[in-house]
Structure formats: C-alpha cells, structure tokens
Amino acid sequence: MAYEGDELLDSVTSKEYEFGFTTNIESDKAPIGLNEDIIRLISSKKNEPDWLLQWRLEAFAIWQKMTEPNWAHVKYKKPDFQAISYYSAPKSKPKLNSLDELDPEMRKTMEKLGISLEEQKRLSGVAVDFVMDSVSVATSFKDKLAELGIIFCSMSEAVKEHPELIKKYLGTVIPRTDNFYAALNSAVFTDGSFCYIPKGVKCPMELSTYFRINEANTGQFERTLVVADESSYVSYLEGCTAPMRDENQLHAAVVELIAMDNAEIKYSTVQNWYPGDKDGNGGVFNFVTKRGMCEGINSKISWTQVETGSAVTWKYPSCVLKGDNSVGEFYSVAVTNNYQQADTGTKMIHLGKNTSSTIISKGISAGKSQNSYRGLVQINKSAQNARNFSQCDSLLMSDRCGAHTFPYIEVKNNTAKVEHEATTSKIGEDQIFYCLQRGIDQEQAISLIVNGYAKEVLNKLPMEFAVEAQKLLAISLEGSVG
Amino acid sequence: MLSIKNLHARVEEKEILKGLSLEVKPGEVHAIMGPNGSGKSTLASVLAGREDFEVTEGSVTFNGNDLLEMAAEERAREGVFLAFQYPVEIPGVSNMNFLKAAIGEIRKHKGLDPLAAKDFLQLVKEKSKLVELDGQLTNRSVNEGFSGGEKKRNEIFQMAMLEPTLCILDETDSGLDIDALRIVSNGVNALRSPERSFVVITHYQRLLDHIVPDFVHVLYKGRIVKSGTKELALELEERGYDWIKEEVESV
C-alpha cells in the first residue's frame, strides 16, 4: 500500500529535477581559467571605467592570497578555479524596447520556468529583471519606477549610468577581503542588479530578479546592491532555477543591502538551483555572501529565504545593526533531499543601542541529506539593551538524513537579552495516517504537514512567492518519508 | 454494509485478532466491548488501514468491495471514518484547510465538483454546532492546543463534515467529563441515519446510555465471544468480564 520503504525510495529517486532543460543560444564565452588578463577581458567586454578594473584587480590579488574555507559542515570536491570560464554572455544580445523582441529560444526558456513576463507585468505588477547567465536581457517597468526616482537596473548599466552611487556603495557592506568567495566575486562578477530607492519613497511594487545558469562550466558571479535611502521602503524578490548538468556548477554571488535612517528593506529568496541527481552527481555549488547594513537609526532589514536547491549550499544572510533602534530579521526554510548538503543560517551583529533581531530557521532533511543551521548572534559593547530571539527547528523525513545546529552567541554587554530555542522532530507516521484516514493522499499529507511546519516563514513571503514556495516544498519532498 | 469473516491480524510477530467475525447492516449501531488487550483498537486500526498491522487470514467486505485491498485513503473516500482515540496535532495546518483538503478529495472520488467556499463555510457553521464548537475552529491548527474534550468533539465534527457511511469510534468516551460525553454523544446521535452504521468501541456502559446500540459484542482474545443487545452491556457493567472469560475457557 501507500508507503513501504522500498517503494518510497523509488518514488523519491524517480523524481527528477523538473526544470532540467538547457537552452540553445550561442554564447560569447571567455577562455577557461583565471588570471589578470581574463579580468581585463571581462572589464573591457563590459566597457567598464578604469576604477572598476583596478578594483577588480585588487580583489583578484586579495583572493590569490586566500584559501578556500573548510569550516562548513559540508563535503564536496573543491572546484578547480582554472577550469572555469568566467564570462559568458548570450551572443546576440538584443537591446529590447519590449519583451516581444526577445529571442524566441530565450522566450521559451522563460515560459518553461513559468515566468511569463507579460503575465507578471499585467497581473501582479512585478518588475522583472531577468538574468540569463550573466547579462541582463530584459527589464520592465523601468519608466514607472523612474518617475519615482527609483533606480532598478542591471549592475553593468548602473556602472555606466550611476557610477557615483556604485563607487560610493560597492563593497562597503561586504569588503573584498571578507572571504574567499566574496573576493573571487569582486574580481570576476559579470552582472547582477542594482536598486536605489530615494529618500521618502515607498517602492510601490515588489522588485524581482530571476537568475539562471545556462552555460556548462560557467561560474556565475552575480553582484546585487540595494540601497534604501532615508525613510524609504523596498521589497525585493529573487528566485532561481537552473538546468540539469553533469558537472558541478559554481555559484558565488554577493548581495549587499544598505538601509539608511528609518528605511526598510525586505529581501526574499526562493532558491531552486539544480540539486544533483538521486546519486549525488552534478548540482550547483551555492557559495553566497549576503549581508545587510542597517546604517541608519530605526532602519530594518529582513531576509526571508526558501532554499530547496543546490548540491552544496553555504549561505548566511546577515545583518549588521549599526543604527540605534535598528531591526534585523532572518526567516528561513531550508530543504535538503537525496545527497544535498546545506550549511546555512545567519549572523546578527548588534552595534547600535536598542537594536533587536529575530531568527526563525526551519530545516527539513530528507533522503541521505545533511542540513545544518549555523548562526551567530553577537552583542557588542556599544549595543546597549540589545535583544535577540532565535528559534531553530529541524524536521527529519527519513532515518538516513542529518540535522545539525551550530548556534554561536557572543555577548559583550550585560544589558542584552538573548533567547534561543531549538527543536528536532521526525515527521510523524501518526500525522500522515491521520490525513490518510480523512481521504488525503500521502503526497498531499506531506505537503500539508511540511507547509504547516514552515508556515511562520512562508507567511513572511510576499504573496507572489508564497504560493510558488509552497509548491516548491511539495515538489522537493515528494515521496520522501521513510 | 460491513462483513468481517474469520479475521486474523498481527502486529510484528504477535497475533492479536484470531478469527473475528462481524456483520453490520446499514443504520445499525454495534458496540464492541472487552477487557484491555482483547484487540478492540487493533480492529479499528485494521479496518482503517493502518500499515503496522498485517492481516494473515480472513476477509472484510465493505459495500461489496474487498476493504483489505484498498489503501487507507481510498477507504476513507469510500466512506470509512475512524474517530481516533488519540487525535494527533498537526501544527501550522489550519482546521479549515485540513477539512477543505479532505472534503475536496472525497468529492473528487465521488465525481463531484469542489465545494464552493461559501457552501463550505455554511457547512462548517452548521456542523460545528452539533458538537458545540461553533466559531472556535477557524483560526486554530488541527488539534493543536486542544483540550482532550475538544479533540474528541473535533473528531465528531470532522465526521459530520465528511459524511461517512461507516463510522468507527475508538474509545471516543475516554478522557471525557460528563458534559463533554453528553455533547459528543448528542453529536453522534444527530448523525444516526438508516444509511449510516456505527461501530462503537468502548470500555464503559456509560457511553451506551447516550449512544444506544442495537447490538453489543464482547471481544476477548481476538474473537467475538458473546453477542447480545444493550442489556448485555448492563450485565457486563454489573458483573465484569470474569464470567465471560470462564465461559470461554471452559469450552
């Protein structure tokens, strides 16, 4: 009947990655390997100003002196950085006035992904900056945003059109020296998104970017920078799917957020990179550095993530609470199945007075996967009356997977209040049987139970993403109880 | 409606049901009583399709179909409902979503269109009154933070919503105070109809004061050893099970 062990295994393993297809578009690709010449090539392909080239070269020099970190609870074959091509742009890059002019192949890709740009434009009012490999090919809603003084464009465009802003903010939250992958990204990033919300402006729509790796053996190095000026508000969505590949693909993005006085940034991610097949072959390495700076008083930065993809994930969206009364939040659902490994969490660095942070982390492990929460709450001397609440829950779907929690708490000010709660539970056969007995089948039962478990986090997602995220959880865990 | 013949079932290596037979006709209420460990809850679990139990011999037909061939969710969709002795909590899943999913599946199985939101809410309003739960369920997760009495009332409420034809009540009276017992029993009685049958598993006569059975059976060592009418329950209340055990052993 419904859930015998072997049958289960079959149904888990027969479930292949749904978005595993590739697009036949000729690519303009740099030779493989990494050296100063490659960096010069990237920079010249993008017609960058000299200051940025120098900035990249300095980052490269820093990176060369660094070694790849080993502390995460993940095991993988280290990428050969000389075997990767660092630049790939769709060859016939069209400058589009409307989406109708889009290359039909690329159009098809977007449709398979379920991203109908017109649909999104019309129905949900989402401005989409779609990134295929490294170069942005379509941007919508720009005029409407421009009226409000909001800048939302690709990073390459921002370098040309708004060099003063890029020069002022790039690398200020995550310096090139921060870590191995941030240094690498700084040297070779090809594109990404830039967003600036001027003083007093509430961005009227969710800003959204879809990323996709399309070229075999091409590392993707996105760079995102969001600046919210005084008393402004923006909600930013990022979602990704990637095509099936045999060889591991490296994804090392850098995302920097800056919130000035009374500003608020809400950054939501639904991540579904190719996780590798049922035997653990292939899959994306996702080594991302994300950090938000609550620069001003009363500022707020909120990270929400639903992570279901990647073979190996290494990701800690963090907040530096510098401004007095600033608020940092981290809401996360991380799902691992088969041989996936995730080491994810957050850092909340309290510097200002009366700063507060909230961490809600929901890990779900299935198959033979390993899922770790790693978090740091640091209350510094200057952070009078700081508060933190952390809750880290783990749900186990099988008896061969692992859930781990590594919470670090450093308190240097005795007025701090720090709370940490953690639970680990196994999905209950009793719960599933209860659903079955009411006529609900096993897949739907798991979906109900898991979505219920992750509800606190899913509720934080904007509507556009919440539905998608629920489906993604269900798909990722189909037949995975055992 | 339900025909159980010579049913043998075991959990792991232990045989618990050893040749149980029972006929239930439409509209009848059968009470199953018996000492601890006689196999009452096992019977409920086997009928509902719990996987931990293995049927080694015998047959169960339900409306002419082989019940044992059906998966648990199919049995539910065909009209078998088990009111659990220990209803589980499902955190984060609202009662309403849960019921909507269940009703959706059952209607789909019957070839009916999904219930419109308005009609669903109307049904909730109407049926929750039966067990005096009206207005208390909408914002809560399935059984989460419910008192023992509320959980049992919720079971009967779900039963009313799903409109099964065979209702199995597994010690629904356990852990209930007198008021809750009355509420739950009234709910069950309101659902009695010529098409709907009940198998009521209980330890105590007091439930049968409220839900009056057509037949009372005594389960002992995995078999029905004595059957009678409601008077049998009264006799058991008075004399206990020893005289029955003696009768069985002497045969």
Chai-1 contact restraints between the chains, C-beta under 6 A:
chainA,res_idxA,chainB,res_idxB,connection_type,confidence,min_distance_angstrom,max_distance_angstrom,comment,restraint_id
A,M1,B,A71,contact,1.0,0.0,6.0,A-B,restraint_1
A,A2,B,A71,contact,1.0,0.0,6.0,A-B,restraint_2
A,D430,B,V88,contact,1.0,0.0,6.0,A-B,restraint_3
A,Q431,B,V88,contact,1.0,0.0,6.0,A-B,restraint_4
A,Q431,B,I90,contact,1.0,0.0,6.0,A-B,restraint_5
A,F433,B,R50,contact,1.0,0.0,6.0,A-B,restraint_6
A,Y434,B,V88,contact,1.0,0.0,6.0,A-B,restraint_7
A,L436,B,A72,contact,1.0,0.0,6.0,A-B,restraint_8
A,L436,B,E73,contact,1.0,0.0,6.0,A-B,restraint_9
A,Q437,B,A48,contact,1.0,0.0,6.0,A-B,restraint_10
A,Q437,B,A72,contact,1.0,0.0,6.0,A-B,restraint_11
A,Q437,B,A76,contact,1.0,0.0,6.0,A-B,restraint_12
A,Q437,B,L82,contact,1.0,0.0,6.0,A-B,restraint_13
A,R438,B,A76,contact,1.0,0.0,6.0,A-B,restraint_14
A,R438,B,A102,contact,1.0,0.0,6.0,A-B,restraint_15
A,G439,B,E73,contact,1.0,0.0,6.0,A-B,restraint_16
A,G439,B,A76,contact,1.0,0.0,6.0,A-B,restraint_17
A,G439,B,R77,contact,1.0,0.0,6.0,A-B,restraint_18
A,G439,B,A102,contact,1.0,0.0,6.0,A-B,restraint_19
A,G439,B,E105,contact,1.0,0.0,6.0,A-B,restraint_20
A,G439,B,I106,contact,1.0,0.0,6.0,A-B,restraint_21
A,I440,B,A101,contact,1.0,0.0,6.0,A-B,restraint_22
A,I440,B,A102,contact,1.0,0.0,6.0,A-B,restraint_23
A,I440,B,E105,contact,1.0,0.0,6.0,A-B,restraint_24
A,D441,B,E73,contact,1.0,0.0,6.0,A-B,restraint_25
A,L448,B,V93,contact,1.0,0.0,6.0,A-B,restraint_26
A,G452,B,I90,contact,1.0,0.0,6.0,A-B,restraint_27
A,G452,B,P91,contact,1.0,0.0,6.0,A-B,restraint_28
A,G452,B,G92,contact,1.0,0.0,6.0,A-B,restraint_29
A,G452,B,V93,contact,1.0,0.0,6.0,A-B,restraint_30
A,Y453,B,G92,contact,1.0,0.0,6.0,A-B,restraint_31
A,K455,B,G92,contact,1.0,0.0,6.0,A-B,restraint_32
